Structures are given as C-alpha cells and as structure tokens.
C-alpha cells in the first residue's frame, strides 16, 4: 500500500514544489494534493516514473510511517536567505537520518548524551560552564565533530549545494542531533558545529523561538571555541594581520571570527577591526588563509568499519532501509571503504577512545 507521507518526503528531497512534481510525473497539481493528503494513490505508470526520477525503490513508498523533524524546534542558520524549498529538503534529510540512526541503534550501543541542563545563563557563561562540565578547561578544541560525538550528539552531514544553508540542530527523544553542510570551509563548519551546540544547550526547551536565539548561539560558539582567558593570555596585543593569521591556527577558527571576537573583547579597536575586515575580504568567502583540514566523523568511521569487516557495506544498509545509497552517503560525510566477506553482525557496543 502506498504511503502518501513517503511520496511527499521524496518530493521534498527532490526540491520540487507540488506543481513541479506534478509536471515531472505527468499529472496535474490536484492529483498530487490528493495523493499527499491520502485520498488518492499514484497509478503504476506514475510510480514507475517516480522510481526512475528519484532513485528510490518502490518498496520505500510502501513502508510504514516515519519520524519527521518538528520544524518549530529546529534551528536554522542563515534563515533569512533560506528558501522554503531548501529548508524542507534539509528537514527531509533529517527524516532519512532518523531511519538510519534507528537502524544503527539496533546494532550498536552509542554514547548517551552528556549535555547538562543549565539555568538560563548568559551564552558565554554557558560555554565556559559546559567546558568545565566536560573537563576540557580552556584548551583549544582539536576536532569539534569528535567532541560532539564523544558526548552523545548525533552528527550528520548535509550535501545541499547551497551556501545559504549552514547547519541545523534539534532534539528527538532526548537525543541531540546536529546536521552540518559539508561545502563550507572547515573553519566555518567548526563554528557552525559550536553554534548548533549552543542551540542544544541554551534552547533545548521548545527550540530557538525568539529573535535573539541566533545571536546567543553565536556568542556561545565564540566563547566555546575561543575562551576569553585563553584568548587574552595568548593574544593580548594584535600588531597586524599576521598576528591574526598566526592566532587562528591555535583555535582553528576563521581569521574573521577571531578578529570579531578580539574586537568584542576590546583587544582590537573599531578602526583596526574595520581595516582587518577589508584586508580579509580580499581572500574571498570561499577560501580561508592558512586553511585547516576538514573534520570528519569518528563515530561513523568506527561503525562503518565494523560493518565492513563483517561484509556489510553502505549498499547493504541502503537495501535494508530501501533508501538510495547516495542519500546515505550524503549523511555520512562521504565515508567509504572496501568491504570484506563475513557473516551478518550481531548487536555491538561501540566504544569511543
């Protein structure tokens, strides 16, 4: 039996409006409206066209209901420039991630989250409190993705080809999720990860609904990645752009983010800050001076390696879930390896080092 919610999910992943979807399937818009409302089903010819168009197997459209991220509880960066089509496609990716996450949960024991409940502190204070709670002091964070994963945050990648979508996060069944756009610079992505961590900690009750939420998450991210005490101790004076470019290597942030934070701390004057911004703009938004290597997922690497050792590839997972392999790969930072031959795995406990 056709599941209308899954038909709609695929439409959203394809980035199509109901009109565009109807045109692609050779039907009128009212037919699509009836299908998605559950009062009509696509005929066999339309289903064949949909399977060919989307790459999703027919069995996907016959599966049961699924969880879908609550849009009101999801934080999106760059919301003003984000179209409804892009937002819906990203949320639909979240629904696919749920199915993958549940599949993995049946085979591995992943870390429980260790995000504390804080009593409405200021963003910078919350960042320092979380550092203290996690026992990382004021030292620089080597890998933000690994840091999140080691504390039970589920981290997935997004392959949406747009710079208007940075990242998003939310809670599901007391589990924190973060999705990161992989086309950003590594420095940008690290800040996005810290920004979303800020949302999870500061706005976990009902999501980031007020206007100041984005500013709060930014302030949290700055303090979490660049603790004020460490910043002042290591870079008390900025003599020129070279100091900024050298300093960014320590905290693994963009030169622009470091300059902004130093300016907010009063280490850089208004006049010098404007000058540094002009100089940094010459590099262009798509590149970063002295850029760092992209971060990757340790948890997904361990899970997939364990599965590959037992003969389970992404293709096998895709077949089990009835989801195209490309969709799974786009959620897993493109991690791939050569499988070996073995029997199907039993439930395993995943240990993080």
C-alpha positions in Angstrom: 0.0 0.0 0.0 1.3 3.4 -1.0 2.3 5.7 1.9 1.4 9.3 1.0 3.8 10.7 3.6 6.7 8.9 1.9 5.7 10.3 -1.5 5.8 13.8 -0.1 9.1 13.1 1.6 10.7 12.2 -1.7 9.2 15.3 -3.4 10.8 17.4 -0.7 14.2 15.7 -1.1 14.0 16.4 -4.8 13.4 20.1 -4.0 10.2 20.1 -6.1 7.0 22.1 -5.5 3.7 20.3 -6.0 3.4 21.9 -9.4 6.9 20.9 -10.4 6.3 17.4 -9.0 3.1 17.0 -10.9 4.8 18.1 -14.1 7.6 15.6 -13.6 5.1 12.8 -13.1 2.8 13.8 -15.9 -0.2 14.6 -13.7 -2.0 17.8 -12.5 -1.3 19.5 -9.2 -4.7 18.5 -7.7 -3.7 14.8 -8.2 -0.5 15.4 -6.1 -2.5 17.2 -3.5 -4.9 14.3 -3.2 -2.0 11.8 -3.1 -0.2 13.6 -0.3 -3.5 14.0 1.6 -4.0 10.3 1.4 -7.2 10.4 -0.6 -5.7 9.1 -3.9 -2.8 6.9 -4.9 -0.4 7.1 -7.9 -1.1 4.6 -10.7 1.6 2.1 -11.7 2.9 4.3 -14.5 3.4 7.3 -12.2 5.1 5.1 -9.6 7.5 3.8 -12.3 8.2 7.4 -13.3 8.8 8.4 -9.6 11.2 5.5 -9.0 13.1 6.4 -12.1 13.1 10.1 -11.3 14.1 9.8 -7.6 16.2 6.6 -7.5 14.1 5.4 -4.5 12.9 1.8 -4.9 9.2 1.1 -5.0 9.4 -0.6 -1.6 10.3 2.7 0.1 6.9 4.1 -0.8 5.2 1.1 0.9 7.0 1.4 4.2 5.2 2.5 7.4 5.1 6.0 8.9 8.3 7.7 10.0 9.5 10.4 12.3 9.9 13.9 10.8 11.8 16.8 12.5 9.5 19.3 14.1 10.1 22.5 12.1 9.2 24.6 15.2 12.0 23.0 17.2 14.7 23.2 14.6 17.4 25.9 14.5 18.5 27.0 11.0 21.4 29.3 10.5 21.1 31.9 7.6 17.3 31.6 8.0 16.6 34.9 6.2 18.3 33.8 2.9 17.0 30.2 3.2 14.1 29.4 0.9 11.2 27.1 2.0 12.3 24.5 -0.7 15.8 24.3 0.7 14.6 24.2 4.3 12.1 21.4 3.5 14.7 19.4 1.6 17.1 19.6 4.6 14.4 18.6 7.1 13.5 15.7 4.8 17.2 14.6 5.1 16.7 14.7 8.8 13.8 12.2 8.5 16.1 9.8 6.5 18.8 10.3 9.2 16.3 9.1 11.8 15.7 5.8 9.9 19.5 5.3 9.6 20.0 6.2 13.2 17.4 3.7 14.4 18.9 1.0 12.2 22.3 1.6 13.8 20.8 1.7 17.3 19.6 -1.9 16.8 23.2 -3.0 16.2 25.4 -0.7 18.2 25.3 0.9 21.7 26.2 4.6 21.1 27.1 7.1 23.8 24.3 8.7 25.8 24.4 12.5 25.6 26.1 14.4 28.4 24.6 17.9 27.8 23.7 19.4 31.1 20.6 21.4 31.8 21.7 25.0 32.6 19.5 27.6 34.3 19.3 30.3 31.7 22.9 31.6 31.9 24.5 34.1 29.6 25.7 32.4 26.4 29.4 33.0 27.1 28.9 31.7 30.7 27.1 28.7 29.4 30.0 27.9 27.1 32.5 28.1 29.9 30.3 26.1 32.2 30.0 23.3 29.6 33.7 23.3 29.1 34.1 22.8 32.9 31.4 20.1 32.9 33.2 18.2 30.2 36.5 18.7 31.8 38.3 20.4 28.9 39.3 23.6 30.7 40.4 26.4 28.4 42.5 24.4 25.9 41.7 24.6 22.2 39.4 22.0 20.8 41.1 19.9 18.2 38.0 18.4 16.5 34.5 19.7 17.0 32.7 16.8 15.4 34.6 14.3 17.6 33.9 16.4 20.6 30.2 16.4 19.9 30.1 12.7 19.2 32.1 11.7 22.3 29.3 13.5 24.3 26.5 11.7 22.6 25.5 14.2 20.0 24.4 12.6 16.7 26.2 14.4 13.9 25.3 14.0 10.2 26.4 15.8 7.1 24.3 17.7 4.5 25.3 17.8 0.9 22.8 20.6 -0.1 24.7 22.6 -2.8 24.0 26.0 -1.4 25.8 28.4 0.8 22.5 29.7 2.2 22.3 26.5 4.4 24.9 26.2 7.1 23.7 23.8 9.7 20.7 22.9 11.9 20.1 21.1 15.1 17.2 19.8 17.3 16.3 17.3 20.0 14.5 14.0 19.3 13.5 11.6 22.1 16.1 13.2 24.4 18.8 12.8 21.8 20.6 15.8 20.3 21.2 16.0 16.6 23.4 18.3 14.5 23.5 18.5 10.7 26.4 20.3 9.0 26.7 21.5 5.4 29.9 20.0 4.0 30.5 22.6 1.3 31.6 25.2 3.8 35.2 25.8 4.8 36.4 23.6 7.7 36.7 26.7 9.9 33.2 27.8 9.0 31.9 24.2 9.7 33.6 24.1 13.1 31.9 27.4 14.1 28.6 26.0 12.8 29.1 22.9 15.0 29.7 25.1 18.1 26.8 27.4 17.1 24.4 24.4 17.0 25.8 23.1 20.3 24.8 26.4 21.7 21.3 26.0 20.5 21.1 22.5 22.0 22.3 23.7 25.4 20.6 27.1 25.5 17.3 26.4 23.7 16.6 22.8 24.4 13.1 23.5 25.7 11.0 24.1 22.7 13.6 25.1 20.2 15.1 28.6 19.4 11.9 30.5 19.0 12.9 34.1 19.9 14.8 36.5 17.7 17.9 36.7 19.8 18.5 33.0 19.7 20.9 33.2 16.8 23.0 35.9 18.4 23.1 33.9 21.6 24.3 30.8 19.8 27.0 32.9 18.1 28.1 34.2 21.4 28.2 30.7 22.8 30.2 29.4 19.8 32.8 32.2 20.2 33.3 31.6 23.9 33.4 27.8 23.4 36.0 27.8 20.6 37.9 30.8 21.9 37.7 31.0 25.7 38.3 34.7 26.7 41.0 33.9 29.3 43.0 31.8 26.8 42.4 34.4 24.1 43.8 37.3 26.3 46.7 35.2 27.6 47.8 34.0 24.1 47.0 37.1 22.0 46.9 40.2 24.3 48.0 42.5 21.5 47.4 42.4 17.8 50.1 44.2 15.9 48.9 43.4 12.4 47.1 40.9 10.1 50.0 38.4 10.6 49.2 38.1 14.3 45.6 37.2 13.4 46.6 34.6 10.8 49.0 33.0 13.3 46.5 33.2 16.1 43.7 31.5 14.1 45.9 28.4 13.9 45.7 27.8 17.6 41.9 28.0 17.9 41.2 26.6 14.3 38.7 29.3 13.5 38.4 31.7 10.6 40.5 34.8 10.7 37.3 36.8 10.5 35.8 35.0 13.5 39.0 35.6 15.5 39.0 39.3 14.6 35.4 39.7 15.6 35.9 38.0 18.9 39.1 40.1 19.7 37.1 43.2 18.8 34.3 42.2 21.2 36.9 41.6 23.9 38.3 45.1 23.4 41.7 43.8 22.2 41.2 45.3 18.7 39.9 48.9 18.3 37.0 49.7 16.0 39.3 51.3 13.5 41.7 48.4 13.3 38.8 45.9 13.2 37.4 47.6 10.1 40.8 47.6 8.5 41.3 43.8 9.1 37.9 43.1 7.7 38.8 44.9 4.5 42.1 43.0 4.2 40.4 39.7 4.9 37.7 40.3 2.4 40.4 40.2 -0.3 40.7 36.5 0.3 37.1 35.8 -0.7 34.4 33.9 1.2 35.1 30.6 -0.4 38.7 30.3 0.8 40.5 30.8 4.1 44.1 31.9 4.6 46.1 29.0 6.2 43.1 26.8 5.9 42.8 23.7 8.1 41.9 20.1 7.0 38.1 19.2 7.0 36.9 17.4 10.2 35.2 14.1 9.9 33.1 11.7 12.0 35.0 9.3 14.2 31.7 7.5 15.2 30.6 6.9 11.7 34.1 5.8 10.7 34.1 3.2 13.5 30.5 2.0 12.8 31.1 1.6 9.1 34.5 0.0 9.6 33.0 -2.6 11.9 30.2 -3.3 9.5 32.6 -3.5 6.5 34.6 -6.1 8.4 31.5 -8.2 8.6 30.6 -7.8 5.0 28.0 -5.0 5.5 28.5 -2.1 3.1 26.5 1.1 2.6 24.9 -0.7 -0.3 23.6 -3.4 2.1 22.3 -0.7 4.5 20.6 1.1 1.6 18.9 -2.2 0.6 17.7 -2.8 4.1 16.3 0.7 4.5 15.1 1.0 0.9 16.9 4.3 0.7 19.2 5.2 -2.2 22.9 4.8 -1.4 23.6 8.4 -2.4 21.3 9.7 0.3 23.0 7.7 3.0 26.5 8.7 1.8 25.4 12.3 1.8 24.5 11.9 5.5 27.8 10.2 6.5 30.4 12.7 5.3 31.2 10.5 2.3 33.0 7.9 4.4 33.7 4.8 2.3 35.9 1.7 2.5 36.3 -1.6 0.8 34.1 -4.4 2.4 35.3 -7.8 3.3 33.3 -11.0 3.3 31.8 -12.2 6.6 28.5 -13.0 8.3 25.8 -10.5 9.3 26.7 -8.7 12.6 25.1 -9.2 16.0 24.4 -6.1 18.2 27.7 -4.5 19.2 28.8 -2.0 21.8 30.6 0.9 20.2 33.4 2.2 22.4 34.9 5.7 21.9 38.5 6.3 22.7 
